[in-house]
Amino acid sequence: MLHQLTLAEVARGLADKQFSAQELATALLARIQQLDPQLNSFITVTEESALAQAKAADERRAKGETGALLGAPIAHKDLFCTQGVRTSCGSKILDAFVSPYDATVVERLADAGTVSLGKLNMDEFAMGSANESSHYGPVKNPWDTSRVPGGSSGGSAAAVAARLIPAATGTDTGGSIRQPAALTNLTGIKPTYGRVSRWGMIAYASSLDQGGPLARTAEDCALMLGAMAGFDPKDSTCVDQPVDDYLAALAKPLTGLRIGLPKEYFGAGLDSRIADAVLKVVEQLKQLGAVVKEISLPNMQHAIPAYYVIAPAEASSNLSRFDGVRYGYRCEDPQNLEDLYKRSRAEGFGAEVKNRIMVGTYALSAGYYDAYYLKAQKIRRLIKNDFTSAFAEVDVILGPTTPNPAWKRGEKNNDPVAQYLEDIYTITANLAGIPGLSMPAGFVDGLPVGVQLLAPYFQEGRLLNVAHQYQLVTDWHKQAPAGF
């Protein structure tokens, strides 16, 4: 039953020589082969290199080397460049792209001794809330395979929730770690913008994207984030600030912790059963010594429109490099250079990506820049100011991660606004650049519900601490989907 172990339990088991990294990798690779066809969570399984990495980890341990992640199996969202492995970003345009180098996150986790079992499915170029836009087909939620796992890190979430791997990397541009974590009963953290290097992470919206871990517990996320975080001179947006000891932060009692409940979170659009679950979490945290007060985030109502101007504008700029000339998909028999550009992009990108490129290009065009993009950036500043004011009064902000549980695949495909509104509670953290965490908080009709915690800049340790203390007295995070 090696697949049932959390990442922390794997670390302890490897240290105590209860099993080897090779035994663990072999067991999980067999499980992926058996169960992943039901979920479609992996794009590429790297069996040969995984077994080689596991063997190397065992040899390092035999020589006396320690390290919590040495020999621990993980997998990467398929937008982290991985040397010698296809890095597709869930898109036809990069289907044949094999990265010549490792992303900093991949490199750091490899240095820590992790064993990568492969690359995980995702919404194309990380654009989506449901993991339905991938060139490789939709990912299914292990709690109910007729439903979505959330996006864009849905492959990461589904694989961890189904016990195919104990932890995975993800990225979060508007909630793409926290939302799938909520819909699949996981813990996921989006660090402060600049805390984790974006070098080698294929960009969607450069001022919003941030890498982070998905796992079953806050302790597991602390282990992963400790290895991922830190300054990287190759990324100009990476902040040169020491990395906290996230594991040490877990044990701190919650006595006197000030929790803010934004009144805007509990209005129309929130499933009342999710609201009840959130309030039960609040009561539990009060019993652990926390103090709760109502706060206001008045500009939250503008977050969705601001985000869906800024993110597509940046995507339009970032995705202009995919032109059929340098790398990636190229159309057959182009008539001239213009035909090469047009057909390579038209044939290589999917519908959702094309929509966002069009919206972004329009928002940046002459005559509309001031009306849309500039105004959206001003709203972004107001949202950041709201958080600054709130954190003068409270230590963390708590609320629902998503307004609804996982929906049926295809249910919102013809209503993009309904799908965008599923990110209403998560988007503000990306616009402001603050850290956010989602943790399991119960079930509605057998489907998982998540609660979100937000904290001031570089206070990831505080978020992990609150989640860990909550998980010590509850067992929501221990529930597994039937059949997995």
N, C-alpha and C positions, 0 to 999 in steps of 0.2 A: 504493500500500500504506500509506496514511496511518493506517489502522486498526491497524496493527501497532505503532505508536509508543507508548512509555510516556508518562506525563505529563511526565516530565523531558525526554524526547526531543521532545515537542510544544513544550515551553517553549523549548528550544534552536532548534528549527526555525523557530518564529515570530520569535524574536529575530534569527535569521540571514536572515529573509525568504525561506526556502526555499518557503514556502506561506503563504497568508493564513488568518485565522480563518474567513472565509467559505467558502473552499475546503474547509477541514477540517470545518466544521459540515455543509456540503452533502454531503460524502462519507459522513459518519457517519449523517446522517438517511436517506440512501438505503439504507445498510446495515441500519439499524433496520427500515425498511419491508420490506426483502427477507427478513431473517433472524429478526426477533423473533416472527413468528407461530409459529415452532418452539419458542420458549422462554416466551413470555408474560411477559417481564420488565418491560415498561412498562405502566402503567395509562393514562398520558396522554403523548402526544408533542407538544411545544410548538414545532412547526416554525417558525411565523411569528415568534414572539418570539425564538427561537434565532437565526434569520438576522439579525434586527434587532440583537441583542446582539453577534453576530459582526461585523457592519458597524461598530458603534460601537467595538468593540475595535480593529479595523483603523484606524479614524480616530484613535483615541488613540495607537496606535503611530506613525502617520504624523506626528503632532505631536511625536514624540520621547519619548513616555512609555514606560517599561519596566515590568517586573513579570513574574515567572515565570509567573503564571497568567493574564495578560492575553490573552484570546482562547482559552483552554484549554477544551475541551468537557467537561462533566460532566453528571450527573443526580442528582436528589434522591430519597431514600426518601420515599414518599408520606405521611409523618406530619410533615414539615417544612412549616409553613404557607408558602404562596407566593402573593403578591398577584396576584389576577386569574386564578388557576389552581385547578382542582379539587384539593382536598386531602382524600382519602377515607379515609386510614388503612386501606385495604383492606376497608372495611366498607360494607354497604348503608346503614347509618344516616347516613353522611356522603357518600353517592354524589353528591348534588347540592350539596355545600358548596363554595363558591368563597371562598377566604380573602381577607379585606379587607386583610391586611398580610403582611409577610415575617417569618419566623422570624429570629432573630439570625444563625444559621448561614448561612441563605440570603442575608441582607443582606451579611454579611462576605465571602462568596465572590463575590457580585456586585460588591462594591466592589473586590475584587482583580482583577476583569475576566473572571471565568469566564463561559462561555456554557452555560446550562442547556438541555439537549435534552428534558427532560421529567421526569415523576414515575414512580418505580419501584414495582413490585408488592411486596407484603409480606404476612405473616400478619396477619389482622385484629387491629387494635389492638396489633400486635407480639407477639401471643400464639401462640407455636408454635416448633418446632425444625425444621420441614420446608418451610415455605411452601406448605402445603396448605389453610390455613384462610381464604385470601383470598376475598372476595365475587366477585373477578374471575377466579377459577380458579387452579389451582396453577401455580407456576413450575417449569420443567424445568431440569435440570442439563445444561449444554452438553457435559460429558464423557460423558454417557449420558442421553439424554432420557427414559429410562424411570425415572430416579432423581431424588431430591429434591436441591435445591441447598443445603439447610440453611435455617434461619430465625432470626429473622424477616426479616432483611435479604436474603432470597434473590433478590429482583429485582435489587438492587444487585450482588450477587455474580455472578449469571448474566450480566448485561449487561456487566460488566467482563471476566469470564472469556471471553466470546464475542467480545471485541474490538468491541463496539458503542459503547463509551465507554472512555476510558483510566482514569477514576476516578469514584467515586460516594460520596455520603454514606450512612451507615447509623446505626443506633442499637443499643446493647447493654445489655440489662437483665439477662440471665443468660448471655450468650455470643453474642448475635445479630449481632455483627460477626465475632467470631473463628471461630465454628463454620461459618458459610457460607464464610468465607475458606478454611478448611481443606478443605472438601468440594469447592471449585471451583479450588484451586491459586492462591489470591491471598494477598496480605499485607493484614492488617486490624488496626487498633489501637483498643482501647477506652481512652480516656484516664482519668486520675484523676477520680473524681467531683468535679464542680465546676470542672474545667479548661475545659470547653466549655459555653457557655450552653444551657440547656434552654428558654429563652423562645421560644414559638412552635413548640415540639416537642410534639405531642399526647401526653399522658402515658399510660403504662401503669402503672408503679410508680415514684412520684416519687423515692424514696430510692435507687433502683437504676439508673434510666435514664441513659444517657450517650451523646452523639453522637460519631461518629468517622468516619474515612475507610476505604474499601476501594479498593485499587489493586493493581497487579501487583508493585511493589517497595517496599522500605522508603524509598527516596529519594522515590518518588511520595507515600507517606503523610506523609513529613516536609513536603513542599510543601503538601499539603492541610491538615494539622494546624496548620501555622504560620499559615495564614489563618483557620482556624476558632476557634482557642483564644483565651482572654483574658477578662478581667473584663467582666461585663455588669451594670450596676446594675438592669436590669429582672428579673434572676433572683436571688432571695435566696440561692440555694444556690451561686452562682458565686463562685469564690474570687479575691480581689484579689491576684494574684501575677504578677510579670512572666512573659511567655512566653519560654521558652528558644529559642535559635537551633538548631532541630532539624537543619537542613542542615549546620551547622558541626559538630554532634555526630557525624555519620556517619563522619567520617574517623579518629576516635580508634582506636588499636590496642587489641586485646583482651588484651594482655599483663597477666597478674596478675588478670584478671577472675575473681571467685569465683562459680561456678555451683552451685546447690543442686538435687539430684535427690530429691524427696520419695518415700520408700519406699512411701507409700500410693498413689502413681500407678500402680504396676506390679503391682497385685494382680489378682484375678479380675475379669472383665468387659472387660479390655483385649485387643484383637486382638493376638496375638503378633507379627504382621508390622508393626503400627504401633509396637509396643515396639522392634522391631529398627531401624526407621527413626529413632526417637528417639535410640537409642544411637549410631547412625552420625553423627547431628548432633553429639552430645556429643564423639565422637572428632575430628570436623572442628574443633570449637571448641577442643579441646585443642591441636591442631596450630597454631592461631592464637594460642596463648599462655594460654588460660583454664585455671583450676584447678577441679576438680570434687570435690564431696563430697556424701555422702548426708545428707539432713535429714529431719525428720518434721513433718507437719501433722496432728496426732492427731484434730482435730475435723472433718476433711474429710468423714468418714462421715455427719455430721449435716447437711451443707450442703443436700442435695436436700429433705429434709423441712422444714428451716427456710425455705428459699427459697419452697417451694410453700405456705407459710402467709403469709409476709410479702408476696410479690408479689400474690397474689389479693386479700389484704385491702386493699392500696393501690389495686388495680384496681377493686374494688367501690366504693371511695370516689370515685375519679376518674371512673368511668363513670356515676355517678349523675346527672351533668349532662345526659346524653342522654335527655331525657324527652319529646320530641315537641313541646315548647312553644316553646323559644327558637330552635333551629336544628336542622338535620338532618332525618331521616326522620320523617314524621307519618302515622299510620294514617288510613284513610279513614272518614269518618262516625262519629267516636267518640260513644258514648252519653252519657258524662259524663267528668269529669276523670280518675277512676280508670281507666276504660276506655281513655282516651287514653294514659295512662302505660303501662299493661300491654301493650296491643297494639302501640304504637310500639316499645317495647323488645323485645317478643317477635318482632315481624316484622323489626326492624332489625338485631338482633345475631345472629351465627352461633353454632353449637353450642359451640365451644371457649370463646368469650367468655362465654357464659351459664354454662358449667361453672365458670369461674374466678370470676365474680361470685358465684355461689352459695357456693362454698367460702370466698371472702373474707368474705362477709356473715356466714356461720356462725362463722368464726374470730373475728370482731369482736363477736359478739352477747353479751349479758349471760349470764354463767355459763360462757362458753367462752373469753373474752378472756385470762384468766390461764393457762388450761390450754394454749392454743395460741399466740396472738399474742405474749404476754409471754415465754413460754418460747423461742419462735423468736428473739426479739430478744436474749435472753441467750446463745443459741447463736451468734448473729451476732457478739457481742462476743468470745466464745471464739475464733472463727475469725479475727477481726482480731488478737487477741493471739498466735495461732499465727504469723501472718505477721510481726508485730513481732519475735518471738523469732527466726524464721528469718532475717530480714534483718539481724539483729545478727551473723550468721555468714557470710552470702553477699550478693552484689550483685544477682544475678538468680536466679529459680527457673525451671527448665526441665522440660517434660514434654509428653505428647501433648495436642493440642487436643480431640480427640474419641476415644472408645474404639473406634469403627468407621468405615470409609469410608461414603460415601453409600449409603443404602438405597433400595429400590424404592418408588415412590409407592404409597401405600395399605398398605404392609407393616405399619406400626405403628399404623394408625388405630384399631384395636380394642384396643390395649394402650398407654394413655397413659403408664403408668409406664416402659415400655421407651423411649418417646420422650423422657420427662423425663430418663432416665439418660444420654442422649447429651450432656447439659450438665454432667455430673458434674465435669469438670475446669475448666470456665469459670465456673461460678456463684460460686465462692468469691471471685473478684476483685471481683464486684459487691457481694457482702455486705460485704466489707472496704473497698470503695471504691478499691482500688489499680489501677494501669494494667496492661493485658495486651495482648499482641500475638500473632497467629498468622502463621506464615510457611510457605511450601511446603517440604516435606522428602522428597518422593519419591512413589511410587505403589504401590498394592496392587491387583492385577488390573486395571490400567489406570485406576484411580480415585485421585484425589489424596489425599495425607496431609499433615496440618499439624502443626507443633510449636509449642507455646505458651511464651512467655516472660512472666514476671511480675516487677515491680520495685516498690520502695518508692514512696510518694506523690510525684507530680510528677517522676518519673524517666522520662518518656516518651522523652527523648533517649537514655537508656541502652538502652532496648529497641530503638529504631530503629537505634542504632549497632551492636548485636550482630547484628541481622537484616541490616543492610547489609553488614557485614564477611563474614557467611556467604554472602550472595548474590554477593559479588565472586569467591568461589572455587567456587561451584556454579552449576548452570543449571536447577534444577528450576523456578524461577519463570519461565523463558523458554518452557517447554512450553505449547503451545496445544491446545485440543480439536480433534479432526479435524472438518473441515467448517466451521470458523469461523476 
